Amino acid sequence: MKLGTAKRIITPKRPVRLCGYATRNDVFDNVLEDIYLRVHYLEYSNDTLIFLYGDLLWWNSEFVEIARKEAADAAGLPIQSIFFIASHNHSGPGTGTSFIPQLETIEEDYVAWLKDQVIEAVLEAKDDCEEVSIARHNGICDMNVFRRVKNERGQIEMKPNYQVEADKHLTVISYRRLDHTIKGFLIHYPCHANLSNGNQVHPDYPGIALRMLDDSYKGSTSLFLQGCTADLRPNCVLGDRFVACEYDYVKQFAQDFYKSCMQTIESKGIRVDEEIEIKKEEYQLPLTSESLLIELKEKAKTEEAAGQWLAKVMEKNLRPYEVIEMSKLRFGSQLTIFTFNAEVSQYYAEFARTMDNSAICTCYTNGMIGYLCTAEQIREGGYEPVGSALYFALAGTYKEEIEETIHQLMERL
């Protein structure tokens, strides 16, 4: 097989508003570290795929709809071969207007420039292809924590919960040239990239760790695959609550994560087959809307966020569903990657492993439709299944039946 890589700085050239926190209303104050677009162009004996990674919260669905077709046309590939992936970094700019403005706004000139960078990086990576071998390294990283706690009133709060086991699986895919030097890595781990809530640009721990790997292996370009982290956060805690931290601590967290990656890389790797099978499913996930619609329509009379929500859902004609896009990338018996255009509970990754112990799940891929929780989490409530619907401009909350639907889609793939 062959791998070509490219890397471009995508830091806005002038201040724009960052996305991910409704409390940040103005353009960013300064740049602490550049953010990047990173590309892996993978030619297998029977197919080709492209990973386009960004140090971003996500690639907004409206951006993906246009840019994926343009990238596919530029590479001469079908759309299903293009995968826009993001680290879920809360310290970068927005890429679309699908959600309420409090969550994400865009600077149109920046988005147009970003699309140009995507196309140029794809062509650069295509021209950079060279023979590599691929291996899988399995490790453990104890840096995340479950983030849902039931209080004495039976309500779910976003607090660290050490009584529930968090998914600690760390997976590294290595690509070595014929001379055994490293061409690049894929790093997979489930942990929110939201250590900081400041108004400065930086790539949070995933992008900083990638920079450290690039520095350690000269001539390499690596990517981060964010896992099922809807209910997981970095273990950055004071007492019984999560706390935001300054950039120096983000760098220290990244340094520790980099060390875990290096330990995993140094473990014995498993050779991965050099053929790939790509499958894709799309399905309408139903929303239940009555109670939420009544509540938010009333709030819209006096609250800005609810007013923004009402405007967005009316644009979509109160659409009672959102479309999940799920893909399965099968690399022989040694590696399977499921991708989701959503923030997904860790329990879906656990389900994937029960079907196939080689499976990993990558979220924030090819768009965003909000949080996909389990039936139990939906019944319990809390930010992920209920509170977030406002920000994602959903005309309701996802029904409990989506858990069974998602399981069936994964099995069908």
C-alpha positions in Angstrom: 0.0 0.0 0.0 1.0 3.7 -0.4 0.6 6.7 1.9 0.8 10.3 1.0 0.7 13.1 3.5 0.2 16.9 3.7 0.0 19.4 6.4 -1.3 23.0 6.3 -1.6 25.7 9.0 -5.3 26.7 9.1 -5.1 29.4 11.8 -7.3 32.3 10.7 -5.2 35.2 9.5 -7.3 37.7 11.4 -9.3 37.3 14.5 -12.7 35.5 14.2 -15.0 34.1 16.8 -14.2 30.6 18.2 -16.9 28.0 18.5 -17.8 25.5 21.2 -18.7 27.8 24.1 -21.8 30.1 24.1 -20.0 32.4 26.6 -17.4 33.5 24.0 -19.1 36.3 22.1 -16.2 38.2 20.6 -13.3 37.4 18.2 -10.3 35.6 19.7 -7.7 37.5 21.6 -4.6 35.9 20.3 -3.0 32.7 18.9 -1.1 30.5 21.4 -0.3 27.8 18.9 -1.3 27.2 15.3 -4.0 24.8 14.3 -3.6 22.4 11.3 -5.2 20.6 8.5 -3.5 17.2 8.2 -4.2 14.7 5.3 -3.5 11.0 4.8 -4.0 9.8 1.3 -4.1 6.0 1.4 -3.8 3.8 -1.7 -4.6 0.2 -1.1 -4.4 -2.6 -3.6 -8.2 -2.5 -4.1 -9.3 1.0 -3.1 -8.3 4.5 -2.0 -9.4 6.6 1.0 -8.5 10.1 2.3 -8.6 11.3 5.9 -8.7 15.0 6.2 -8.1 15.9 9.9 -8.6 19.4 11.4 -7.8 20.8 14.8 -11.4 21.8 14.9 -14.6 21.3 17.0 -16.0 19.5 14.0 -16.4 19.9 10.3 -19.9 21.4 10.1 -22.3 19.4 7.9 -22.9 22.2 5.4 -19.1 22.6 4.9 -18.7 18.8 4.4 -21.6 18.7 1.9 -19.7 21.1 -0.4 -16.0 20.4 0.4 -16.3 16.6 0.3 -17.6 16.6 -3.3 -14.8 19.1 -4.3 -12.2 17.0 -2.6 -13.5 13.8 -4.3 -13.5 15.5 -7.7 -10.0 16.8 -7.2 -8.7 13.4 -6.3 -10.8 11.5 -8.9 -12.5 9.4 -6.2 -16.0 8.6 -5.1 -17.4 10.7 -2.2 -17.6 7.7 0.1 -13.7 7.6 0.0 -13.5 11.0 1.7 -13.5 11.3 5.5 -13.4 14.7 7.2 -12.4 14.1 10.8 -11.9 16.5 13.7 -10.4 16.3 17.2 -13.3 18.2 18.8 -11.0 21.0 19.7 -13.0 23.8 21.5 -10.3 26.4 20.7 -10.7 26.8 17.0 -13.0 28.6 14.5 -16.4 27.5 13.2 -17.0 26.0 9.7 -20.8 26.3 9.3 -24.1 27.7 10.4 -26.2 24.6 11.0 -26.5 25.3 14.8 -27.6 28.3 16.8 -25.2 31.3 16.6 -24.4 31.1 20.3 -22.6 27.7 19.6 -21.1 28.4 16.1 -20.7 31.3 13.7 -18.5 31.6 10.7 -16.4 34.2 8.9 -17.3 33.5 5.2 -13.9 34.5 3.9 -12.2 32.1 6.3 -14.4 29.2 5.3 -13.8 29.9 1.6 -10.0 30.0 2.2 -10.3 26.8 4.3 -11.9 24.9 1.4 -9.1 26.0 -0.9 -6.6 24.6 1.7 -8.5 21.3 1.7 -8.2 20.9 -2.1 -4.6 21.9 -2.3 -3.6 19.6 0.6 -5.4 16.6 -1.0 -3.5 17.1 -4.3 -0.2 17.6 -2.3 -0.8 14.3 -0.4 -1.7 12.5 -3.6 1.6 13.5 -5.1 3.4 12.4 -2.0 2.4 8.8 -2.0 5.1 6.2 -1.3 5.2 2.5 -0.3 4.5 1.8 3.4 3.7 -1.1 5.7 0.9 -0.7 8.3 0.8 -2.0 11.9 -1.5 -1.7 14.9 -0.3 -1.1 18.4 -2.7 -1.5 21.4 -2.3 0.4 24.6 -4.1 1.9 27.6 -4.3 5.6 28.6 -5.8 6.7 32.0 -6.5 10.4 31.3 -10.3 10.5 30.8 -13.2 10.2 33.2 -17.0 9.5 32.8 -18.9 12.8 33.1 -22.4 12.0 34.1 -23.5 11.8 37.8 -27.0 11.4 39.3 -27.6 13.8 42.2 -29.8 13.3 45.2 -32.8 14.6 43.3 -32.3 12.0 40.6 -31.1 14.5 38.1 -28.0 14.1 35.9 -25.2 16.6 36.3 -22.0 17.0 34.3 -19.5 16.0 37.0 -16.6 13.5 37.2 -17.9 10.0 38.0 -15.2 7.6 39.0 -17.7 4.9 39.8 -18.3 4.3 36.1 -15.4 2.9 34.1 -14.3 5.1 31.3 -13.0 3.6 28.0 -9.2 3.7 28.3 -8.3 2.0 25.0 -5.5 3.8 23.1 -4.8 2.5 19.6 -2.0 3.6 17.3 -1.7 2.7 13.7 1.8 3.1 12.3 2.9 3.6 8.7 6.6 2.8 8.0 8.4 3.4 4.7 10.5 0.6 3.1 13.6 2.0 4.9 11.6 1.5 8.2 11.3 5.2 9.0 7.9 6.5 10.1 5.7 8.1 7.5 2.9 8.8 10.0 0.6 7.6 12.7 -3.1 7.4 13.4 -3.8 8.0 17.1 -7.2 6.9 18.4 -8.4 7.8 21.9 -11.8 8.8 23.4 -11.5 12.0 25.4 -13.1 15.5 24.8 -10.6 18.2 23.7 -12.0 20.9 25.9 -9.3 21.5 28.6 -9.5 25.2 28.0 -12.4 27.6 27.6 -10.2 30.7 27.0 -10.5 33.0 24.0 -7.2 32.0 22.4 -6.5 29.7 19.5 -4.6 26.5 20.1 -5.1 22.8 19.1 -5.8 21.5 22.6 -4.1 18.2 23.7 -4.6 16.2 20.5 -3.0 18.7 18.2 -0.2 19.5 20.6 0.6 15.7 20.9 0.5 15.4 17.1 3.1 18.2 16.9 5.3 16.4 19.4 5.1 13.2 17.3 5.9 15.1 14.1 8.9 16.6 15.9 10.1 13.2 17.2 9.7 11.5 13.8 11.1 13.9 11.2 9.4 13.7 7.9 6.2 12.3 9.4 2.6 13.6 9.6 0.2 12.1 12.1 -3.6 12.4 12.6 -5.8 12.0 15.7 -9.1 10.0 15.6 -11.5 11.1 18.3 -13.4 8.2 19.9 -16.8 7.9 21.4 -16.4 10.6 23.9 -19.9 12.1 24.4 -19.8 11.0 28.0 -16.1 11.3 28.7 -13.9 14.3 29.6 -10.3 14.9 30.4 -9.6 14.1 34.1 -9.0 17.8 34.9 -10.9 18.0 38.2 -11.0 20.1 41.4 -13.0 18.5 44.1 -16.1 17.1 42.6 -16.2 19.3 39.5 -14.5 19.8 36.2 -12.3 22.9 35.8 -10.9 24.7 32.8 -7.2 25.2 32.7 -4.6 27.6 31.2 -2.5 26.7 28.1 0.5 25.7 30.1 -1.6 22.9 31.7 -3.0 21.9 28.3 0.6 21.5 27.1 1.4 19.3 30.2 -1.7 17.2 29.6 -0.6 16.8 25.9 2.9 15.9 27.1 1.5 13.1 29.2 -0.7 11.9 26.4 2.3 11.9 24.0 4.2 9.7 26.5 1.3 7.2 26.5 1.3 7.2 22.7 5.1 6.6 22.6 4.8 3.7 25.1 2.1 2.2 22.8 4.2 2.8 19.7 7.1 1.0 21.3 5.0 -2.1 22.0 4.9 -5.0 19.6 2.8 -4.1 16.6 0.4 -6.4 14.7 0.7 -6.3 10.9 -2.5 -5.0 9.2 -3.7 -6.3 5.9 -3.2 -4.0 2.9 -6.7 -4.3 1.5 -9.7 -2.2 2.5 -13.4 -2.5 2.3 -15.5 0.7 2.6 -19.3 0.5 3.4 -21.7 3.3 4.3 -25.2 3.6 5.7 -27.5 6.6 6.2 -30.6 6.5 8.3 -33.2 9.0 9.7 -33.0 9.0 13.5 -36.3 10.1 14.9 -36.8 13.0 17.3 -39.5 13.3 19.9 -40.6 16.9 20.0 -43.7 17.7 21.9 -42.4 18.6 25.4 -39.2 20.3 24.2 -41.0 22.3 21.5 -43.5 23.6 24.0 -40.8 24.5 26.5 -38.4 26.2 24.1 -41.1 28.1 22.2 -42.2 29.6 25.5 -38.6 30.5 26.4 -38.0 31.9 22.9 -40.2 34.9 23.9 -37.6 36.1 26.4 -34.3 34.1 26.0 -31.9 34.7 23.1 -30.6 31.2 22.8 -34.2 29.8 22.6 -35.1 32.4 20.0 -32.1 31.4 17.9 -33.2 27.7 18.3 -36.7 28.5 17.1 -35.4 30.3 14.0 -33.1 27.4 13.1 -35.7 24.6 13.6 -38.2 26.6 11.5 -35.6 26.9 8.7 -35.7 23.1 8.8 -39.5 23.0 8.9 -39.5 21.4 12.3 -37.9 18.3 10.7 -38.6 15.4 13.1 -35.4 13.5 12.4 -31.7 13.9 11.8 -29.7 11.7 9.3 -26.9 9.6 10.7 -24.1 8.8 8.4 -22.1 5.7 9.5 -19.2 4.1 7.6 -17.3 0.9 8.2 -13.7 0.7 7.1 -12.5 -2.9 7.2 -8.7 -3.6 7.1 -8.7 -7.4 7.1 -9.1 -9.0 10.5 -6.7 -6.7 12.3 -8.6 -3.4 12.2 -12.1 -2.1 11.7 -13.1 1.6 12.0 -16.7 2.7 12.4 -17.2 6.4 11.7 -20.1 8.6 12.9 -21.2 12.2 12.1 -22.1 12.8 15.8 -20.9 12.9 19.4 -21.4 9.3 20.5 -21.6 7.6 23.9 -18.7 5.3 24.9 -21.2 2.4 25.1 -21.4 2.3 21.4 -17.7 1.7 21.2 -18.1 -1.1 23.7 -20.9 -2.6 21.5 -18.6 -2.4 18.5 -15.9 -4.4 20.3 -18.4 -7.1 21.2 -19.1 -7.6 17.5 -15.5 -7.3 16.4 -12.6 -7.0 18.9 -10.5 -5.2 16.3 -13.1 -2.4 16.1 -12.5 1.3 17.0 -15.1 4.1 16.6 -14.3 7.5 15.2 -16.7 10.4 15.8 -17.0 14.0 14.5 -16.6 12.5 11.0 -18.2 14.0 7.9 -20.5 16.4 9.7 -22.4 16.7 13.0 -25.9 15.9 14.2 -25.5 16.2 17.9 -25.2 13.7 20.8 -26.2 10.1 20.3 -26.8 8.6 23.7 -28.0 5.2 24.9 -31.7 4.6 25.7 -30.9 4.6 29.4 -29.1 8.0 29.2 -32.0 9.4 27.2 -34.4 8.3 30.0 -32.1 9.8 32.6 -31.8 13.2 30.9 -29.0 15.6 31.4 -27.0 17.8 29.0 -26.1 15.3 26.4 -29.5 13.9 25.4 -31.7 16.9 26.4 -29.9 20.1 27.1 -27.7 20.0 24.0 -30.7 19.9 21.6 -31.1 23.7 22.0 -27.5 24.3 20.8 -27.7 21.8 17.9 -31.0 23.2 16.8 -32.8 19.9 17.0 -36.6 19.9 16.7 -36.7 17.6 19.8 -34.6 15.0 21.5 -33.6 11.7 20.1 -36.0 8.8 20.9 -34.8 5.9 23.0 -35.2 3.6 20.0 -32.1 5.1 18.4 -29.9 2.8 20.5 -31.4 -0.3 18.8 -31.3 1.4 15.4 -27.6 2.2 15.7 -26.8 -1.3 16.8 -28.7 -2.7 13.8 -26.9 -0.3 11.5 -23.5 -1.4 12.9 -24.4 -5.1 12.5 -25.7 -4.5 9.0 -22.4 -2.9 8.0 
